[in-house]
Amino acid sequence: MSDTTATPDAAPAPAAGPKPLHGLPLVLLTIAVAFSTFMEILDMTIVNVAVPHIAGSLGVSSNEGTWAISSYALASAVMQPLTGWIAKRFGEVKTFCFSVALFVVFSMLCGLATSMPMLVVFRLLQGAGSGPMVALSLSLLLASYPKEKQGIALAMWAMTVVVAPIFGPILGGYLTDNFSWPWIFYINVPVGAAAGVVTWSILRTRETKIVRAPIDSVGLFLLVIGVGCLQFMLDNGNDHDWFASPLILTLGLIALVALTFLIIWELTAKHPVVDLSLFARRNFAVGVTALSLGMLGFFGITVVFPLWLQTTLGYTATWAGLATAPVGILAFLMSPIIGKNIQRLELRAVVTFAFIVFAFTSFWFSTFNSGASFATLVLPRFVMGIGIACFFIPLNQIFLSGLRPDQIAGASGLANFCRTLASSVSTAITVTLWQHRGEAHHASLTEYVNPASPAAMAYVQKLQGMGLHGQPQLTVLDQVVNREALTLAVNDVFWTCGILFLALIPILWLAKPPFGNAGGAAGH
């Protein structure tokens, strides 16, 4: 009955539960969970560089090829906030292992796809199947680690979540250039299968409490419609000139109405499919807000930087990936240190430091010109890595602080959804801002190309000396103006992100210590 089904949400955490793991089982579980999470997040970006190859192979335009990206993101975004409800109904261990199995099967089918509609359907199913994986991986790790080592568990998890999207384009470029595009999907199969088998063999006797709550069909319907329309709008808005397009305008209105009704419905529903009451907790609300808005700036730079390198400076996909990747080096080295000392640190100060590093490197990026060398471009990306570990790990600890073990999966799923949505919003905003600022700079720079400008005339004479006259000469001039306009525009984007990072610092200090309890393995 309704009273009994609601009990786990209302009751305090049970005193006794499975004891933390130690030794080899803990090491194997950590590797298995880390790799499955890595592959799931990697799949969000690994396809990006392969789109032209996929489109060419399946006989569609590059624009249609991007459906391979947006279909996965759309299905994943819908499933992430459902994680808590699914995990309570079927158990966290079963849900995670089933999710990994679906990911493996549909990865294989994506590689075997022979037409674009086929690939889009399999990518949708791959995204839907793997949606709960990331949130549950954190919940299972925290529940398996001894209390004093939970910071390390959080660090291991954060490393995979941060490093995977950075290495996606490099691995995707390498596999596509040296093998063929299906291999970006086939690579998931052995890794995912091994991770699933190891996780199930270690955790099958440690299943979480199952709650047979009735299905909130209204909430589920509003969530699928609202998030689906919003994600589709964000993925395709830029190609359709945003709200000038009736399609994008309609999607935006449907998303607004559905999500507004979803929030009202979920706050009053007896068994909500998404537990929005978590936002009533100050630390969860502050932590998730800071994480999402921080992600907005961080992901914006990560998207626009390689795009500028490829479209404006003539970098190949692989070299653009190599210029972007050094951000992962210091993040990888710093994460275990932050994780190990997380109980001793003032977490708000650590995240403040992260935002200062992000702001400093963003302003540094905004000083680049089109003649910047590879080494010049790589250095701020390398320094930015210090901030990543100081950003992700403490914020996860802040928003999970004080939650019961049975709330971790739902909280992590909701936070993960907000982070993913922030990444989509970030891509939409920064790419549009870059293009619009590029057009504005192009118009203002063109005014200086006239007979009264000594520099312009000197350049024209130089072109004439190379035998360029008439239309070819104008084409070269336009290319130069365009390159400089897009470089000035990318500087504007970096500057805006820097301001955002500084503006976020006061929000952090609304969180209230202590942040010691990240839920999960409650003092066994």
URJO-V440794 format. One record per backbone hydrogen bond with DSSP energy under -0.5 kcal/mol. CO is the residue of the C=O (numbers start at 1). NH is the residue of the N-H. Records with the same first field share a line. If there is no record, write none. Layout:
CO=NH, NH
This chain:
1=5
2=6
3=7
4=7
6=9, 10
7=10, 11
22=25, 26
23=27
24=28
25=29
26=30
27=31
28=32
29=33
30=34
31=35
32=36
33=37
34=38
35=39
36=40
37=41
38=42
39=43
41=44, 45
42=45, 46
45=48, 49
47=50, 51
48=51
50=54
51=55
52=56
53=57
54=58
55=59, 60
56=59
61=65
62=66
63=66
64=67
65=68
66=69, 70
67=71
69=73
70=74
71=75
72=76
73=77
74=78
75=79
76=80
77=81
79=82, 83
80=83
82=86
83=87
84=88
85=89
86=90
87=91
88=211
91=95
92=96
93=97
94=98
95=99
96=100
97=101
98=102
99=103
100=104
101=105
102=106
103=107
104=108
105=109
106=110
107=111
108=112
109=113
110=113
115=119
116=120
117=121
118=122
119=123
120=124
121=125
122=126
123=127
124=128
125=129
126=130
127=131
130=133, 134
132=136
133=137
134=138
135=139
136=140
137=141
138=142
139=143
140=144
141=144, 145
142=521
144=21
146=149
147=150
149=152, 153
150=154
151=155
152=156
153=157
154=158
155=159
156=160
157=161
158=162
159=163
160=164
161=165
162=166
163=166, 167
164=168
165=169
166=170
167=171
168=172
169=173
170=174
171=175
172=176
173=177
174=178
175=179
180=183
181=184
182=185, 186
183=187
185=188
186=189, 190
187=191
188=192
189=193
190=194
191=195
192=196
193=197
194=198
195=199
196=200
197=201
198=202
199=203
200=204
203=206
210=212
211=213
215=217
216=220
217=221
218=222
219=223
220=224
221=225
222=226
223=227, 228
224=228
225=229
226=230
227=231
228=232
229=233
230=234
231=235
232=236
233=237
236=240
237=242
238=241
241=244
242=245
245=249
246=250
247=251
248=252
249=253
250=254
251=255
252=256
253=257
254=258
255=259
256=260
257=261
258=262
259=263
260=264
261=265
262=266
263=267
264=268
265=268, 269
269=272
273=85
274=276
275=278
276=279
277=280
278=281
281=285
282=286
283=287
284=288
285=289
286=290
287=291
288=292
289=293
290=294
291=295
292=296
293=297
294=298
295=299
296=300
297=301
298=302
299=303
300=304
301=305
302=306
303=307
304=308
305=309
306=310
307=311
308=312, 313
309=315
316=320
317=321
318=322
319=323
320=324
321=325
322=326
324=327
325=328
326=329, 330
327=331
328=332
329=333
330=334
331=335
332=336
333=337
334=338
335=339
336=340
337=341
339=342
341=344, 345
345=347
346=349, 350
347=351
348=352
349=353
350=354
351=355
352=356
353=357
354=358
355=359
356=360
357=361
358=362
359=363
360=364
361=365
362=366
364=367
365=368
369=372
373=377
374=378
375=379
376=380
377=381
378=382
379=383
380=384
381=385
382=385
383=386, 387
384=387, 388
385=389
386=390
387=391
388=391, 392
389=393, 394
391=395
392=396
393=397
394=398
395=399
396=400
397=401
398=401
400=403
404=407, 408
405=408, 409
407=411
408=412
409=413
410=414
411=415
412=416
413=417
414=418
415=419
416=420
417=421
418=422
419=423
420=424
421=425
422=426
423=427
424=428
425=429
426=430
427=431
428=432
429=433
430=434
431=435
432=436
433=437
434=438
435=439
436=440
437=441
438=442
439=443
440=444
441=445
442=446
443=447
445=448
446=449
448=450
450=453
452=454
453=457
454=458
455=459
456=460
457=461
458=462
459=463
460=464
461=465
462=466
463=468
464=467
467=469
469=472, 473
470=474
471=475
472=476
473=477
474=478
475=479
476=480
477=481
478=482
479=483
480=484
481=485
482=486
483=487
484=488
485=489
486=490
487=491
488=492
489=493
490=494
491=495
492=496
493=497
494=498
495=499
496=500
497=501
498=502
499=503
500=504
501=505
502=505
504=508
505=509
507=510
508=511
511=513
516=518
517=402
520=522
521=523
